[in-house]
Amino acid sequence: MTGALIASGALAGLMLLVVALATRRGRAQAQLLMAEEALDVRDRQLEAANRRARDGDELARRLRSGQF
């Protein structure tokens, strides 16, 4: 009887550990996805900044040629 109680307690403890680890993994995965998305946005912002017209003359040339 006592052995069964100890075994059931140990099993419950293991189940709680598994749930806690799965939750932690899920949170870590969500943080990773958010970080990847933030880096993607930053990369797109940097690319847009590199493609921008440097001065008014370049902007006018782009507008005239239809490359804006």
C-alpha positions, 0 to 999 in steps of 0.5 A, a space after each residue: 500500500 505504501 509502495 503504491 502511494 510512493 509510486 503514484 506520487 513519483 509518477 505525479 511528480 514526473 508528470 508535473 516535470 514533463 509539463 513544466 519542461 514542455 511549457 518552458 520549451 514552448 515559451 523558448 520557441 515563441 521567444 525564438 520566433 519573435 526574435 527571428 521576426 524582429 530580425 527580419 523586420 530590421 533587415 528589411 528596414 536596413 535594405 530600404 535605407 540602403 535603397 533610398 535616394 541620397 539627395 534630391 537630385 537622385 530622387 528626381 532622376 529616379 522619379 523621371 526614370 520611373 525607378 522609384 
